[in-house]
């Protein structure tokens, strides 16, 4: 019997590998199923067999003990920077805290607040966080608030290299936009547009797609990612959908996600964002739409009618007092639901726990709100949104994207049904191992191709440097101590 530590981190071992554990989440007759004392066999990046016991020849058999072997989790709104929303949890309003550009800052700049090397590093660090939490497929997302305008081909080329080297399946391209919100006076935000700049960003994204799609044995795939809907013109979105048709790819667009967006789109177009796009003929099953927390009944009917997938990011929504209303109702309407993390920590299990609690508070009588429904969203729903029937499931012929979650950890005791236990426990820290395309990408807190303790220190220093620049892009330039005061007063002397 081989031990997990005998496998090479960051590489695929030759021959067939059999993983056994107390529980395996297999797939049969169109749905997940639990196999007690099950086994998963894979070779060359694909799953060969899932069942109680494989009788064929294997190069190695690894017993993972009291654990669940699951399909790897799919995160379609995966944080790929150092999370600035953390700054907003206890500090508001956002317009006063550097979350919207003041007119004076726009006139002087705007400026890139990170150097190219910092942008490349934060993608690599963020990808490590995803693997640590059992996420095997990700569509990265980052804030454009601290950017000069959009994301760049150079940083996403570095991101593609990081994913390929570390062993993470990604769908990515630089985000682009044709507008942005500008703070004209306290609380007064206006949308300002430069459509030519948006079109140039789309052209760059299409060029990135052509250069990167399919690299690293197919781990890197392209997706078009226009920024938040209120920053896009109809011309930019129409050209985006035309390009997606030509490239045969998906489009991710954030909408129905907040009061500022709702007010801005209504002022610009006289209705909600989903209704506006439906009127323009721009909703279809290529569209992946975080977050839907501010969607109306009409908006949801449009999503259901046009096959739009909704990415549910419950943790970041709940932190700011909003929730999907509700997970169960959307699922009952036939809307494909998938999951995203969109904040730090990049912990999908925490999101599943938060999502289930928020759903039951928002709509106690709704169906489809059990632990299995949320696990489905984090696996099968994500695969469906991407058009991949070889992801999100453990079945012969599927890609060998596997996450192993420990059930013998003290925080997981007592355990019952493994899915309920993991969703109720709500912590990705029990992730023991991650395989992507049959390659061991994470083992016991170690991620391939990154020194995590050193990276954590660098990430904190980089974030501190960013925070130090906030006064220059905040209304009336208050010091950091006023923008983000500590939770309690800091004392320098002993407490009597």
N, C-alpha and C positions, 0 to 999 in steps of 0.2 A: 504494500500500500504506500503510495507516494504521499508526501506532505505538500501542502500549498506552498510552503517556503522553498520547495525544490524547483518550482517553476521559475523561468526567467521573467523578471519584471520588465515590461515594455516590449515583450516579444511573444510570438506564438510558438508553443512547444511543438515539435514534429510528431506526427502520428495522431491517433485518436486519444482524446482525454475524456474520462468519465468522472463526473462530479456526482457524489451521492450526499444526501442530507436527510434529516428527519422529515422535511417537507419539500416537495417540488411543485411549482405552479406550472402545470402543463396546459395544453390547449387541445380541445377536441370538440367536434360538432359545433364550431363557431363560437366557443366561449372558453374562458379559463376553467381549469379543474385542478383540484388538489390531489396530489399523489403522496401518500404516506410512505416514507422510506424509499422515495423515488430516486431516479438517476437520469442525468442528462449527459449525452455523449456528443462531442463535436469534433470536427476535423476540418482544417483548411478554411476556417471562418464560417462554416455552416454546421447546423445541428443535424446529427445523424439519427439520433433516437432519443425519445423521452418516454419513460415508463418505469415500472417497478424494478426491472433488472435487464441489462443488455447482455445477451449471450455471446455476442461476437468478440473478436479480439480487440484489445485496447492497449495503447502504449503505457498508460498509467491510469490508476483509479484513486481518486482523492475523496476521502470521507470528511465532510465538513461538519458532521455531528448535528447538534441542535441548532439548526439554521433553516432558513427558507431560501431555496434557489428560485429566483424570479426572473422574468424578462427584465432587461435593463429599463430604467425609467426614461421617459421622453419629456423633455422640457422645451416648450416652444416659445418661451419668453425668458430665456436664461440670461441672468446678469453676467455681463462680460466687462464690467469696469469695477471701480471701487465705489460702493454704493453711497451716493450723496443723499438719497432719501432718508438715510439715518439722521441727517442733520435736521430734518423737518418734523421728526416725531414729536418733539417737545417744543419746537420753535416755529411760531407762526405770527402773522400770515406769510405765505410764501413770497408774495411780492416784495415784502420788506426784508427778506432773508436771502436775497441773491438768487432766487429761483426763476426770476424773470429779468431780462435785460432792461435796465433803465435807458432812456433815450440818450443820456450823456455818454454811457458806455458804448452804445452802438455808434454814436458819432465819432468817438475816439478809436473804435476798433470795428467789430469785436475781435478778440484775440484767442488763439489756442492757449489753453492753460496747462497743457501737458506737452512735453517734448516727445518726438517720435519714439524714442526708446522707452519712455514711460508708457505710451499707449500700447506698444507691443508687449511690455511686461505685464500690464494689468490684464490683458487677454489670457496670457499663459497662467497667471495666478488664479483668475476666475475659472478657467477650465479645470484646474486642479480641484477647486471647491466642488464643482459639479461631479467629478469622478468620486470624490470622497463620500458623496451622498447617494451613490448608486445610479446616477444619471449617465446614460450611455449615448443618448442622442440629444443635441441641443441646437436651438436657433438663437444665437446670441442677441442681446439687446443692451444698449448703453444710452446714457443721457446725452443729449446734445446741448444742454444748458451751458456747459463749460467749454464748448467747442467754438471754433471760429464760424462754422456754418454746418457742414455735414461731416460724415466720416470719409476716410481716405482709402484709396486702393492700397497704399503702402502698409497701413496698419492692418488691413484685412488680409493682405498677403502674409504678413507675419502671423496673424491669427490662424490662417489655414495651415501654416507650417507648424505652429504650436499644437494644433489639434492632431495633425498627422503624426508628429513625433511622440506625443503623449498617449495617443490612442483614444480619441474621442470622436464620435460621429457628429458632424456639424452640417447645418444648412445656414449659409451666410453670404452676405455681400455688404458693401458699405451702405449705410442709411443716407438718404437724401431728402431734401425738402425744397419747397419753393417759397416758404415764408417762415415767419417766427413772431412770437409775441413780444411786444415792446411796452415797457412801463412808461406812460406819459406823465402820470401824476399818481399820488398814493391811491392804490386800488384801481386805477384806470389803465387797463391793458388793451392794446390794439394790435391787430394782426397786420404785419407789413410784409409785402410780397416782392420777390425778385424771380419771376418765372424762368428767365434764362438760366439763372444759377441752378434752379431745380432740374431743368432739362439736362444741363451739363452733368449734374450728379447722377441722373438716370443713365446717361450714356456711359459714365465711368463704371457704374454698377454692371451694365450689360457687358462691358469689356472685361471686367473682373470675372464675371460668370464664364465667359468664353475661355479665359486663361486658367481658371481654377476648378471648374466643375469636373468631378471624377478623379481628382488627384488622390494620392495615398490609397490606391486600391478601392476608390469609391467612398472613403471616409468623408471627403470634402465634397459637398454638393452646393449648388447655388440656389438662392432664393432672392426675390426682389423685396426690399424693405423700405418703402417710403415711410417717412416719420409720421408722427401723429396727424390725424385727418385734418385738423384745423390749420396745419402748416402746409397743406397741399392744395393746388388748384385743380379744377376739373381737367384741364389740359394735361397736367402732369400725371394724374391718375389714369386718364384714358390711354396715354402713351405707355404707362406702366403695364396696364392690362394687355395692350397689344404686344408689348415685348414679352410678357409672360406666356402668351399664346405661342409666339414664335419660338421661345426657348423651352416650352413645355415645362414650366416651373410654377411654384407657388408664390403668392404675394402675401406678406404680413403687413397689416395696417392697424394701428391702435385707434380705436374709436369707441364711442359710448362709454367713456371711462371717467369723466369728471365734469364738474360744474363749469369750469372755465371753457372746456371744449364745447359743451352744450350751448352756452351763451354765445360763444364766438361763432359757431356754425349757424346758429339761428339768426344772428345778426347779418351774417354774410349771405346765407342761402334761404332763410325763412323757414327752416325745418331742422330736423335732427340729421346727423351725419348718415346713418344707415338709410333713412328715407331719401335724403339727397342723392346718395349713390344709386339707390334703386331707381329713382326717376331718371338718372343719367345712364341707366343700363350697365352699371359697373359692378354689380354684385353677382358673384358666381362661385362655383365650388373650388376655384383656385384660391379663394380668399381665406386667410387665417386672421381672425380678429380678436386680439385682447381688448377689452376686459368685459364689456357688456354690463357693467354694474349700473350704468345710467341709461340702459336701453329701455325704450317704451314698449308697450304691447305691439304697436305697429312695427317697430324696429325688429323685434323678435320674430314677428310673422315674416318679415322680409328675409331674415337669416334662414328660417326654416324653409321658405319657398325656394331659395337660391342655393342651398347647400353650403352656406358659410359655416366654417368651424370657429367656435369660440374658445379662446384660451383663458382658462380660469386661473387667476393668481390671487388666491384668497388671503394670504398673509399680508401682502402690501396693501390690499384694499382694506382689510380689517383694521390695520394700524391707523388708517385715516378715516375710519368710521363708515365705510361703505361695504356692501356685500352684494353678491349676485342674488337676484330675487326671482327664482332661486335655482340652484343646481338641478333639483328634481323636476321643476317645472320646465326648464329648458330641455332637459333630456326627454321628458314626456312629449314635448312638441316635436321631437325628432331632430333636434339640433345636435350636431356632433360636438361633444365637449372634450377638450384636452386640457393639459395642465401646464402652468408656468410658475417659476419662482419669482423672478423680477425684483428681488431684493436680497439683502444679506440677512441671515445666512442662506445659502443656496440649498436649503434643506427641503426636499420634496415631501418627506414624511411629515414634517411640520406643517407644510401646506395642505396635505391631505387631512390632517387632524383639524386644522383651522377651518378648512372648507366644509368639513362635515358639521362642525359645531355651528358655523355661520348659517349653513343651509337649514339646519333644524330650528334655529332661532328665527330666521327670516320666514320660513314656511313649514311649520311643523307637520302639516298634513300631506306634504308633497311626497310622491313615491320616489324611488331611485336615489335614495340618500344613505344607503348602507355603505359599509367600508369597501365592499367589492365594487360598488359603482364608482367610487373615487379611484380605486386601483385600476379599474378599466380605463378611466380617463387618462391616467398617467402612463398607460401602455397602449392599449388598443385604440383609444381615441386619438392619441398623438400620431400613431401609425396611419390611421385613416386620414387624418388631416394632411399628411405628407404623401398620401397615395402609395403607401408601402405595406403590402401584406406579408413582407418578410421581416418586419420589425414588430416589437411589442408583444411577441408571443414566443413560447418555447414549443416548437413543433418541427418535425423533420423538414429540412429544406430552408428553414428560416435562418437569418444571420445569427451567429453565435454571440449575441449581445446579452450578457447575463450579469445580474446583480445578486450578491449573496448577503443576506441579512441575518445576523446572529439572533437567536432566540434564547440564549443562555446568559445574556447580559443581566446584571442585577436590576437595571431599569426596566427590563422586560419580564419581570417575574411578579405575579404569576402569569403564565402564558395560557392562552386558550386557542381558538382558531388563529393561525398565524397571521392572516391578513388583518383581522380585527385587532390583534395584539399590536401589530406594527402601526396601524393607523391611529389607534388610541394612544400608543406610546409617543408618537410624534417626534422622533429624533432619528436623523440619518447617521448619528454617531455609531449605530450598531451595524453599519455597512462593513462587511468583512473583506469582500473582494469584488472586483468589477472586471469583466472580460468584454472587450469590444472587438467584433469580428474574430473571435477566438483568441485574442491577444490579451494577456493579463496587464491591465492598465493601472489597477490599484490593488494593493494588498495590505491589510492591517494598518491603514493610515499612511502608507507610502505610495506616492504617485510617480509614475515613470517620467523621467527627464525633468525633474524639478526637486530642488532642496527646499522642502516646505518651511522649516524654521528660518532659514535665511530669507526666503521669499516673504514670509510673514513680516519680518522686520522691515524689509524694503517696502512692502505695501503700506505699512503704517506710516513710514517716513514720507512716502509719496502722497498719501492722503493728507497728512499734516501740512505738507507744502501747498496742496490745493486749497485747504481751508484758509491758510494764511493769505491767499489771494482774493478771498470773498469780499473784503471791504471795497476793492476797486470796482467791483461789478454789482454793488448793492446800492440801494437808494440812500443818498446823502452820506454814504461811506462810513458807517459806524465801525468801530473796531471789532475784532473777532469776539472780544469779551462781552460786547453788547449784543452782537448777532446771535451768539450761541453761548449764553451763560450756563454755568454748571447747574446740575440739579439742586445741589445744596451749596451754601457758602463754603469756600475753601479757607481753612484756618492754617496759619503758619506756626502758631504757638500751641503749647500743650493745653488741653481742655481741663479746666479746674474742676 
